[in-house]
Amino acid sequence: MPLLLDGARQVGKTYTALTFGKEYYKNTVYFNMEDSSEIQAIFERDFNIERLIRELSVKAGATIFPGDTLIIFDEIQACERALTSLKYFCENGPEYHIIAAGSLLGAALKRERFSFPVGKVDRLTLYPLDFEEFLWAVGQKPMAEMIREAYQGFTPMSLHGTALDLYREYLVTGGMP
């Protein structure tokens, strides 16, 4: 089934999908649904998988090979028909590997003419890093442990200033990966 990555803006959905594609696939093709009316037009005619793959290949300038190419549809909420097409990829083209990413899908979709592909996509939500995860990511796991111990023991922390500096860095980056 296609994978649908949901989550707030700027939490790393696109980065995660592209990195995954580079590591595990021979080829990755990327389409941003907000950037091109041509990409949206590809989905307007019908949901014929062979035609969709042929036209997406031409637009990407790369051949899409079943099982060897990761197809990424970014900001999929901008193209309701592309979101609906995931159902048809699941049913008629399971050999094609797709990750679709979208921000606030529930609130952004108009749902005027097309339905959400319930049961035809695997859905994961990506959240921003919390402060402890941020500390782990920047190599400060001992600091995270020290903060946790001080909090649980309700004891003062001698490296409070250093912890505050890291917290300010976390706030500036927004908890991004």
MDTraj code that builds the backbone (N, CA, C; nanometers):
import mdtraj as md
import numpy as np

residues = "MET PRO LEU LEU LEU ASP GLY ALA ARG GLN VAL GLY LYS THR TYR THR ALA LEU THR PHE GLY LYS GLU TYR TYR LYS ASN THR VAL TYR PHE ASN MET GLU ASP SER SER GLU ILE GLN ALA ILE PHE GLU ARG ASP PHE ASN ILE GLU ARG LEU ILE ARG GLU LEU SER VAL LYS ALA GLY ALA THR ILE PHE PRO GLY ASP THR LEU ILE ILE PHE ASP GLU ILE GLN ALA CYS GLU ARG ALA LEU THR SER LEU LYS TYR PHE CYS GLU ASN GLY PRO GLU TYR HIS ILE ILE ALA ALA GLY SER LEU LEU GLY ALA ALA LEU LYS ARG GLU ARG PHE SER PHE PRO VAL GLY LYS VAL ASP ARG LEU THR LEU TYR PRO LEU ASP PHE GLU GLU PHE LEU TRP ALA VAL GLY GLN LYS PRO MET ALA GLU MET ILE ARG GLU ALA TYR GLN GLY PHE THR PRO MET SER LEU HIS GLY THR ALA LEU ASP LEU TYR ARG GLU TYR LEU VAL THR GLY GLY MET PRO".split()
xyz = np.array([
    [0.0839, -0.1187, 0.0000],
    [0.0000, 0.0000, 0.0000],
    [0.0882, 0.1248, 0.0000],
    [0.0443, 0.2300, -0.0630],
    [0.1184, 0.3560, -0.0534],
    [0.1279, 0.4008, 0.0925],
    [0.2348, 0.4709, 0.1246],
    [0.2535, 0.5252, 0.2587],
    [0.2179, 0.6726, 0.2558],
    [0.1347, 0.7145, 0.3485],
    [0.0964, 0.8545, 0.3606],
    [0.1598, 0.9091, 0.4874],
    [0.2548, 1.0027, 0.4714],
    [0.3182, 1.0692, 0.5846],
    [0.2432, 1.1977, 0.6131],
    [0.1885, 1.2055, 0.7299],
    [0.1109, 1.3213, 0.7719],
    [0.1877, 1.3919, 0.8828],
    [0.1650, 1.5198, 0.8985],
    [0.2282, 1.5932, 1.0066],
    [0.2310, 1.7415, 0.9779],
    [0.2634, 1.8173, 1.0801],
    [0.2701, 1.9626, 1.0661],
    [0.3786, 2.0004, 0.9656],
    [0.3743, 2.1238, 0.9221],
    [0.4770, 2.1717, 0.8298],
    [0.6133, 2.1748, 0.8994],
    [0.7167, 2.1482, 0.8214],
    [0.8561, 2.1607, 0.8653],
    [0.8962, 2.0638, 0.9759],
    [0.8401, 1.9421, 0.9760],
    [0.8843, 1.8433, 1.0750],
    [0.9758, 1.7383, 1.0136],
    [1.0002, 1.7443, 0.8820],
    [1.0944, 1.6534, 0.8196],
    [1.0327, 1.5452, 0.7334],
    [0.9072, 1.5614, 0.6905],
    [0.8410, 1.4593, 0.6075],
    [0.9136, 1.4412, 0.4747],
    [0.9396, 1.5486, 0.4046],
    [1.0052, 1.5417, 0.2748],
    [1.1481, 1.4901, 0.2897],
    [1.2201, 1.5438, 0.3848],
    [1.3576, 1.5005, 0.4097],
    [1.3620, 1.3499, 0.4367],
    [1.2717, 1.3024, 0.5212],
    [1.2677, 1.1603, 0.5563],
    [1.2390, 1.0744, 0.4337],
    [1.1407, 1.1144, 0.3534],
    [1.1053, 1.0373, 0.2340],
    [1.2205, 1.0352, 0.1337],
    [1.2820, 1.1501, 0.1083],
    [1.3929, 1.1561, 0.0127],
    [1.5141, 1.0758, 0.0611],
    [1.5452, 1.0851, 0.1880],
    [1.6571, 1.0094, 0.2444],
    [1.6302, 0.8596, 0.2352],
    [1.5083, 0.8190, 0.2664],
    [1.4692, 0.6784, 0.2561],
    [1.4839, 0.6300, 0.1118],
    [1.4384, 0.7112, 0.0172],
    [1.4493, 0.6757, -0.1243],
    [1.5930, 0.6585, -0.1690],
    [1.6805, 0.7494, -0.1282],
    [1.8222, 0.7415, -0.1662],
    [1.8888, 0.6169, -0.1091],
    [1.8472, 0.5797, 0.0116],
    [1.9126, 0.4671, 0.0781],
    [1.8621, 0.3306, 0.0306],
    [1.7330, 0.3214, -0.0030],
    [1.6741, 0.1899, -0.0282],
    [1.6264, 0.1646, -0.1708],
    [1.6366, 0.2627, -0.2594],
    [1.5879, 0.2456, -0.3967],
    [1.6961, 0.2829, -0.4965],
    [1.6892, 0.2205, -0.6141],
    [1.7819, 0.2544, -0.7221],
    [1.7530, 0.3930, -0.7757],
    [1.6264, 0.4356, -0.7694],
    [1.5840, 0.5615, -0.8297],
    [1.4713, 0.6199, -0.7447],
    [1.4688, 0.7508, -0.7317],
    [1.3605, 0.8199, -0.6616],
    [1.3128, 0.9341, -0.7501],
    [1.1811, 0.9437, -0.7685],
    [1.1241, 1.0579, -0.8416],
    [1.0379, 1.1365, -0.7439],
    [1.0497, 1.2676, -0.7520],
    [0.9853, 1.3580, -0.6555],
    [0.8937, 1.4545, -0.7295],
    [0.7704, 1.4660, -0.6780],
    [0.6737, 1.5603, -0.7351],
    [0.6140, 1.6432, -0.6221],
    [0.6246, 1.7756, -0.6329],
    [0.5609, 1.8649, -0.5369],
    [0.4301, 1.9126, -0.5984],
    [0.3197, 1.8742, -0.5381],
    [0.1872, 1.9033, -0.5931],
    [0.1530, 2.0521, -0.5897],
    [0.2244, 2.1285, -0.5090],
    [0.1983, 2.2723, -0.5033],
    [0.2734, 2.3494, -0.6122],
    [0.3756, 2.2878, -0.6708],
    [0.4638, 2.3592, -0.7621],
    [0.4205, 2.3624, -0.9075],
    [0.3336, 2.2697, -0.9487],
    [0.3063, 2.2602, -1.0913],
    [0.1629, 2.2200, -1.1203],
    [0.0972, 2.3001, -1.2011],
    [-0.0372, 2.2639, -1.2453],
    [-0.0319, 2.1478, -1.3437],
    [0.0823, 2.1303, -1.4119],
    [0.0976, 2.0159, -1.5033],
    [0.0904, 1.8837, -1.4286],
    [0.1544, 1.8771, -1.3124],
    [0.1511, 1.7540, -1.2336],
    [0.0074, 1.7257, -1.1909],
    [-0.0627, 1.8282, -1.1464],
    [-0.2028, 1.8086, -1.1074],
    [-0.2870, 1.7649, -1.2262],
    [-0.2586, 1.8177, -1.3439],
    [-0.3352, 1.7829, -1.4638],
    [-0.3197, 1.6359, -1.5018],
    [-0.2070, 1.5757, -1.4674],
    [-0.1856, 1.4341, -1.4969],
    [-0.2953, 1.3489, -1.4325],
    [-0.3436, 1.3907, -1.3176],
    [-0.4433, 1.3127, -1.2440],
    [-0.5874, 1.3471, -1.2825],
    [-0.6088, 1.4479, -1.3644],
    [-0.7437, 1.4937, -1.3961],
    [-0.8215, 1.3990, -1.4877],
    [-0.7547, 1.3314, -1.5796],
    [-0.8244, 1.2521, -1.6812],
    [-0.8895, 1.1264, -1.6243],
    [-0.8092, 1.0412, -1.5650],
    [-0.8594, 0.9156, -1.5099],
    [-0.7543, 0.8611, -1.4138],
    [-0.7804, 0.7422, -1.3597],
    [-0.6872, 0.6806, -1.2672],
    [-0.6230, 0.5556, -1.3275],
    [-0.6004, 0.5561, -1.4578],
    [-0.5341, 0.4462, -1.5262],
    [-0.3864, 0.4467, -1.4858],
    [-0.3459, 0.3432, -1.4149],
    [-0.2109, 0.3389, -1.3576],
    [-0.1024, 0.3442, -1.4651],
    [-0.1193, 0.2700, -1.5755],
    [-0.0184, 0.2706, -1.6819],
    [0.0006, 0.4107, -1.7387],
    [-0.1089, 0.4802, -1.7647],
    [-0.0997, 0.6159, -1.8179],
    [-0.0360, 0.7086, -1.7155],
    [-0.0786, 0.7001, -1.5890],
    [-0.0223, 0.7860, -1.4850],
    [0.1291, 0.7669, -1.4748],
    [0.1734, 0.6419, -1.4734],
    [0.3168, 0.6131, -1.4620],
    [0.3924, 0.6660, -1.5841],
    [0.3370, 0.6467, -1.7021],
    [0.4024, 0.6946, -1.8246],
    [0.4180, 0.8468, -1.8199],
    [0.3118, 0.9185, -1.7847],
    [0.3174, 1.0649, -1.7826],
    [0.4045, 1.1170, -1.6684],
    [0.3988, 1.0512, -1.5529],
    [0.4861, 1.0920, -1.4428],
    [0.6330, 1.0688, -1.4782],
    [0.6620, 0.9607, -1.5491],
    [0.7995, 0.9335, -1.5933],
    [0.8503, 1.0441, -1.6847],
    [0.7659, 1.0846, -1.7785],
    [0.8051, 1.1909, -1.8708],
    [0.8288, 1.3208, -1.7941],
    [0.7377, 1.3535, -1.7029],
    [0.7515, 1.4776, -1.6256],
    [0.8788, 1.4751, -1.5404],
    [0.9103, 1.3584, -1.4821],
    [1.0289, 1.3464, -1.3967],
    [1.1577, 1.3387, -1.4773],
    [1.1459, 1.3018, -1.6058],
    [1.2657, 1.2833, -1.6871],
    [1.3411, 1.1574, -1.6490],
    [1.2689, 1.0617, -1.5924],
    [1.3304, 0.9354, -1.5490],
    [1.2278, 0.8242, -1.5593],
    [1.2724, 0.7074, -1.5979],
    [1.1827, 0.5928, -1.6054],
    [1.1482, 0.5449, -1.4655],
    [1.0210, 0.5202, -1.4428],
    [0.9747, 0.4664, -1.3148],
    [0.9660, 0.3151, -1.3287],
    [1.0519, 0.2458, -1.2549],
    [1.0561, 0.1000, -1.2588],
    [0.9800, 0.0429, -1.1394],
    [0.8886, -0.0521, -1.1638],
    [0.8157, -0.1140, -1.0523],
    [0.9124, -0.1766, -0.9518],
    [0.8956, -0.1426, -0.8253],
    [0.9771, -0.2006, -0.7195],
    [1.1153, -0.1406, -0.7028],
    [1.1672, -0.0733, -0.8043],
    [1.3019, -0.0153, -0.7970],
    [1.3015, 0.1369, -0.7877],
    [1.1853, 0.1973, -0.8120],
    [1.1742, 0.3431, -0.8076],
    [1.0772, 0.3814, -0.6969],
    [1.1196, 0.4739, -0.6111],
    [1.0296, 0.5291, -0.5113],
    [0.9680, 0.6561, -0.5689],
    [0.8363, 0.6623, -0.5682],
    [0.7629, 0.7798, -0.6152],
    [0.7215, 0.8591, -0.4920],
    [0.7582, 0.9871, -0.4890],
    [0.7215, 1.0731, -0.3764],
    [0.6282, 1.1824, -0.4267],
    [0.5085, 1.1877, -0.3686],
    [0.4134, 1.2957, -0.3937],
    [0.4153, 1.3839, -0.2702],
    [0.4736, 1.5028, -0.2815],
    [0.4833, 1.5941, -0.1681],
    [0.3672, 1.6937, -0.1716],
    [0.3263, 1.7370, -0.0543],
    [0.2135, 1.8307, -0.0385],
    [0.0913, 1.7804, -0.1157],
    [0.0610, 1.6537, -0.0959],
    [-0.0460, 1.5884, -0.1724],
    [-0.1827, 1.6500, -0.1447],
    [-0.1988, 1.7193, -0.0348],
    [-0.3280, 1.7825, -0.0063],
    [-0.3628, 1.8899, -0.1097],
    [-0.2635, 1.9359, -0.1859],
    [-0.2884, 2.0373, -0.2889],
    [-0.3525, 1.9785, -0.4141],
    [-0.3563, 1.8461, -0.4257],
    [-0.4152, 1.7815, -0.5432],
    [-0.5033, 1.6657, -0.4961],
    [-0.6291, 1.6949, -0.4797],
    [-0.7236, 1.5973, -0.4269],
    [-0.7279, 1.4692, -0.5108],
    [-0.7180, 1.4826, -0.6413],
    [-0.7226, 1.3638, -0.7285],
    [-0.5970, 1.2782, -0.7123],
    [-0.4838, 1.3388, -0.6851],
    [-0.3625, 1.2598, -0.6601],
    [-0.3793, 1.1783, -0.5322],
    [-0.4412, 1.2393, -0.4322],
    [-0.4685, 1.1667, -0.3085],
    [-0.5626, 1.0493, -0.3350],
    [-0.6666, 1.0719, -0.4125],
    [-0.7599, 0.9647, -0.4474],
    [-0.6905, 0.8564, -0.5287],
    [-0.5932, 0.8946, -0.6114],
    [-0.5233, 0.7959, -0.6953],
    [-0.4511, 0.6907, -0.6125],
    [-0.4184, 0.7215, -0.4869],
    [-0.3488, 0.6244, -0.4029],
    [-0.4301, 0.4964, -0.3873],
    [-0.5616, 0.5099, -0.3863],
    [-0.6502, 0.3923, -0.3804],
    [-0.6266, 0.3031, -0.5026],
    [-0.6167, 0.3645, -0.6185],
    [-0.5999, 0.2899, -0.7432],
    [-0.4592, 0.2322, -0.7560],
    [-0.3606, 0.3033, -0.7025],
    [-0.2261, 0.2465, -0.6992],
    [-0.2240, 0.1225, -0.6093],
    [-0.2950, 0.1280, -0.4992],
    [-0.3018, 0.0132, -0.4085],
    [-0.3691, -0.1053, -0.4772],
    [-0.4804, -0.0798, -0.5449],
    [-0.5591, -0.1878, -0.6056],
    [-0.5027, -0.2371, -0.7383],
    [-0.4580, -0.1462, -0.8246],
    [-0.4203, -0.1813, -0.9614],
    [-0.2714, -0.1687, -0.9922],
    [-0.1946, -0.1138, -0.8987],
    [-0.0521, -0.0964, -0.9233],
    [0.0304, -0.1156, -0.7977],
    [0.0077, -0.2248, -0.7249],
    [0.0818, -0.2421, -0.5991],
    [0.2320, -0.2599, -0.6185],
    [0.2752, -0.2840, -0.7424],
    [0.4185, -0.2984, -0.7683],
    [0.4915, -0.1638, -0.7656],
    [0.4161, -0.0540, -0.7643],
    [0.4762, 0.0790, -0.7571],
    [0.4808, 0.1237, -0.6114],
    [0.5971, 0.1713, -0.5689],
    [0.6183, 0.2104, -0.4309],
    [0.6039, 0.3621, -0.4198],
    [0.5103, 0.4038, -0.3336],
    [0.4755, 0.5454, -0.3250],
    [0.4771, 0.5921, -0.1803],
    [0.5375, 0.7092, -0.1594],
    [0.5227, 0.7817, -0.0340],
    [0.4586, 0.9151, -0.0690],
    [0.3475, 0.9444, -0.0050],
    [0.2818, 1.0735, -0.0213],
    [0.2948, 1.1473, 0.1113],
    [0.3325, 1.2736, 0.1053],
    [0.3491, 1.3534, 0.2267],
    [0.2545, 1.4720, 0.2204],
    [0.1973, 1.5035, 0.3349],
    [0.1059, 1.6172, 0.3391],
    [0.0993, 1.6779, 0.4766],
    [0.0736, 1.8063, 0.4793],
    [0.0626, 1.8786, 0.6049],
    [-0.0841, 1.8997, 0.6393],
    [-0.1194, 1.8616, 0.7594],
    [-0.2547, 1.8840, 0.8105],
    [-0.3607, 1.8365, 0.7114],
    [-0.3503, 1.7121, 0.6709],
    [-0.4386, 1.6581, 0.5676],
    [-0.5861, 1.6691, 0.6040],
    [-0.6212, 1.6431, 0.7280],
    [-0.7617, 1.6474, 0.7677],
    [-0.8221, 1.7856, 0.7517],
    [-0.7456, 1.8886, 0.7843],
    [-0.7978, 2.0248, 0.7764],
    [-0.7872, 2.0835, 0.6364],
    [-0.6903, 2.0395, 0.5592],
    [-0.6621, 2.1020, 0.4297],
    [-0.7508, 2.0515, 0.3170],
    [-0.8011, 1.9295, 0.3286],
    [-0.8767, 1.8724, 0.2178],
    [-1.0170, 1.9289, 0.2089],
    [-1.0586, 1.9578, 0.0867],
    [-1.1936, 2.0094, 0.0637],
    [-1.2958, 1.8966, 0.0637],
    [-1.2544, 1.7805, 0.0129],
    [-1.3399, 1.6625, 0.0040],
    [-1.4708, 1.6928, -0.0685],
    [-1.4620, 1.7709, -0.1743],
    [-1.5821, 1.8073, -0.2480],
    [-1.6288, 1.6954, -0.3391],
    [-1.5354, 1.6398, -0.4197],
    [-1.5768, 1.5397, -0.5178],
    [-1.5118, 1.4040, -0.4972],
    [-1.4040, 1.3988, -0.4237],
    [-1.3281, 1.2753, -0.4151],
    [-1.3095, 1.2333, -0.2704],
    [-1.2908, 1.1050, -0.2508],
    [-1.2834, 1.0528, -0.1154],
    [-1.1390, 1.0232, -0.0751],
    [-1.1183, 1.0165, 0.0533],
    [-0.9901, 0.9786, 0.1105],
    [-0.9747, 0.8277, 0.0947],
    [-0.8571, 0.7785, 0.0578],
    [-0.8396, 0.6348, 0.0319],
    [-0.8300, 0.5506, 0.1599],
    [-0.9369, 0.5506, 0.2381],
    [-0.9397, 0.4774, 0.3649],
    [-0.9143, 0.3288, 0.3399],
    [-0.8248, 0.2711, 0.4159],
    [-0.7928, 0.1302, 0.4034],
    [-0.7031, 0.0966, 0.2855],
    [-0.6644, 0.1958, 0.2073],
    [-0.5805, 0.1725, 0.0893],
    [-0.4435, 0.2362, 0.1022],
    [-0.4160, 0.2961, 0.2179],
    [-0.2851, 0.3550, 0.2446],
    [-0.2435, 0.3201, 0.3874],
    [-0.1133, 0.3070, 0.4058],
    [-0.0577, 0.3012, 0.5410],
    [-0.0315, 0.4458, 0.5797],
    [-0.0743, 0.4849, 0.6977],
    [-0.0618, 0.6247, 0.7373],
    [0.0253, 0.6369, 0.8622],
    [0.1247, 0.7225, 0.8540],
    [0.2109, 0.7532, 0.9671],
    [0.2117, 0.9036, 0.9887],
    [0.2150, 0.9428, 1.1148],
    [0.2236, 1.0843, 1.1478],
    [0.3624, 1.1127, 1.2013],
    [0.4246, 1.2149, 1.1463],
    [0.5565, 1.2578, 1.1889],
    [0.5395, 1.3818, 1.2759],
    [0.5952, 1.3761, 1.3949],
    [0.5839, 1.4862, 1.4902],
    [0.7182, 1.5561, 1.5047],
    [0.7166, 1.6822, 1.5500],
    [0.8439, 1.7493, 1.5777],
    [0.9149, 1.6797, 1.6941],
    [1.0455, 1.6961, 1.7001],
    [1.1212, 1.6416, 1.8119],
    [1.0845, 1.7143, 1.9403],
    [1.0739, 1.6397, 2.0500],
    [1.0633, 1.7079, 2.1781],
    [1.2062, 1.7421, 2.2233],
    [1.2184, 1.8122, 2.3355],
    [1.3512, 1.8594, 2.3776],
    [1.4465, 1.7435, 2.4067],
    [1.3958, 1.6378, 2.4690],
    [1.4821, 1.5230, 2.4981],
    [1.5325, 1.4591, 2.3689],
    [1.4461, 1.4422, 2.2699],
    [1.4882, 1.3861, 2.1413],
    [1.5896, 1.4768, 2.0727],
    [1.5690, 1.6075, 2.0853],
    [1.6644, 1.7035, 2.0297],
    [1.8023, 1.6836, 2.0929],
    [1.8056, 1.6692, 2.2251],
    [1.9337, 1.6479, 2.2925],
    [2.0010, 1.5198, 2.2427],
    [1.9252, 1.4138, 2.2253],
    [1.9811, 1.2892, 2.1725],
    [2.0408, 1.3134, 2.0336],
    [1.9653, 1.3870, 1.9495],
    [2.0066, 1.4087, 1.8101],
    [2.1348, 1.4909, 1.7996],
    [2.1583, 1.5801, 1.8943],
    [2.2791, 1.6637, 1.8885],
    [2.3907, 1.6087, 1.9767],
    [2.3787, 1.4820, 2.0152],
    [2.4849, 1.4167, 2.0904],
    [2.4916, 1.4554, 2.2373],
    [2.3798, 1.4974, 2.2941],
    [2.3769, 1.5397, 2.4337],
    [2.2919, 1.4462, 2.5203],
    [2.3021, 1.3160, 2.4952],
    [2.2244, 1.2189, 2.5730],
    [2.2568, 1.2273, 2.7240],
    [2.3840, 1.2440, 2.7620],
    [2.4118, 1.2581, 2.9059],
    [2.3413, 1.3797, 2.9679],
    [2.3301, 1.4893, 2.8924],
    [2.2592, 1.6068, 2.9430],
    [2.1109, 1.5745, 2.9621],
    [2.0527, 1.5013, 2.8687],
    [1.9120, 1.4629, 2.8806],
    [1.8900, 1.3792, 3.0066],
    [1.9821, 1.2870, 3.0319],
    [1.9717, 1.2038, 3.1515],
    [1.9850, 1.2881, 3.2785],
    [2.0781, 1.3836, 3.2769],
    [2.0987, 1.4708, 3.3924],
    [1.9738, 1.5554, 3.4204],
    [1.9128, 1.6082, 3.3146],
    [1.7909, 1.6877, 3.3304],
    [1.6794, 1.6007, 3.3879],
    [1.6646, 1.4795, 3.3347],
    [1.5596, 1.3893, 3.3830],
    [1.5796, 1.3576, 3.5313],
    [1.7038, 1.3282, 3.5703],
    [1.7334, 1.2971, 3.7106],
    [1.7031, 1.4161, 3.8014],
    [1.7420, 1.5354, 3.7592],
    [1.7161, 1.6547, 3.8394],
    [1.5658, 1.6789, 3.8522],
    [1.4939, 1.6577, 3.7462],
    [1.3480, 1.6778, 3.7483],
    [1.2811, 1.5753, 3.8404],
    [1.3169, 1.4475, 3.8224],
    [1.2548, 1.3422, 3.9023],
    [1.2909, 1.3548, 4.0504],
    [1.4140, 1.3970, 4.0798],
    [1.4575, 1.4111, 4.2187],
    [1.4290, 1.5476, 4.2775],
    [1.3753, 1.6372, 4.1940],
    [1.3458, 1.7743, 4.2352],
    [1.4691, 1.8358, 4.3031],
    [1.5841, 1.8215, 4.2326],
    [1.7104, 1.8729, 4.2850],
    [1.7664, 1.9769, 4.1889],
    [1.8441, 2.0719, 4.2414],
    [1.9048, 2.1721, 4.1535],
    [2.0048, 2.1067, 4.0583],
    [2.0239, 2.1704, 3.9444],
    [2.1150, 2.1164, 3.8438],
    [2.2302, 2.2145, 3.8247],
    [2.3525, 2.1680, 3.8436],
    [2.4690, 2.2567, 3.8361],
    [2.4937, 2.3080, 3.6949],
    [2.4522, 2.2338, 3.5914],
    [2.4730, 2.2753, 3.4527],
    [2.3474, 2.3388, 3.3933],
    [2.2745, 2.4093, 3.4772],
    [2.1483, 2.4714, 3.4350],
    [2.1694, 2.5699, 3.3191],
    [2.2746, 2.6496, 3.3242],
    [2.3034, 2.7468, 3.2183],
    [2.3289, 2.6786, 3.0841],
    [2.4039, 2.5695, 3.0866],
    [2.4317, 2.4938, 2.9638],
    [2.3027, 2.4339, 2.9083],
    [2.2195, 2.3812, 2.9988],
    [2.0913, 2.3235, 2.9569],
    [2.0022, 2.4306, 2.8950],
    [2.0031, 2.5510, 2.9533],
    [1.9227, 2.6605, 2.8971],
    [1.9728, 2.7012, 2.7591],
    [2.1045, 2.7023, 2.7394],
    [2.1590, 2.7337, 2.6070],
    [2.1111, 2.6316, 2.5035],
    [2.1137, 2.5048, 2.5413],
    [2.0650, 2.4004, 2.4507],
    [1.9157, 2.4159, 2.4251],
    [1.8429, 2.4535, 2.5274],
    [1.6988, 2.4738, 2.5107],
    [1.6707, 2.5906, 2.4147],
    [1.7486, 2.6971, 2.4273],
    [1.7324, 2.8107, 2.3344],
    [1.7623, 2.7679, 2.1908],
    [1.8663, 2.6853, 2.1740],
    [1.8989, 2.6330, 2.0403],
    [1.7821, 2.5497, 1.9869],
    [1.7237, 2.4677, 2.0731],
    [1.6062, 2.3877, 2.0370],
    [1.4905, 2.4777, 1.9930],
    [1.4649, 2.5851, 2.0670],
    [1.3557, 2.6768, 2.0323],
    [1.3803, 2.7441, 1.8969],
    [1.5055, 2.7811, 1.8700],
    [1.5388, 2.8470, 1.7441],
    [1.5191, 2.7505, 1.6260],
    [1.5581, 2.6252, 1.6444],
    [1.5425, 2.5285, 1.5347],
    [1.4011, 2.4728, 1.5282],
    [1.3217, 2.4959, 1.6308],
    [1.1827, 2.4506, 1.6282],
    [1.1666, 2.3020, 1.6508],
    [1.2693, 2.2384, 1.7014],
    [1.2592, 2.0948, 1.7258],
    [1.2698, 2.0132, 1.5993],
    [1.3254, 2.0708, 1.4943],
    [1.3347, 2.0008, 1.3668],
    [1.4447, 1.8966, 1.3685],
    [1.4279, 1.7914, 1.2906],
    [1.5351, 1.6913, 1.2824],
    [1.6577, 1.7482, 1.2119],
])
top = md.Topology()
chain = top.add_chain()
for i, resn in enumerate(residues, 1):
    res = top.add_residue(resn, chain, resSeq=i)
    for name in ("N", "CA", "C"):
        top.add_atom(name, md.element.get_by_symbol(name[0]), res)
traj = md.Trajectory(xyz[None], top)
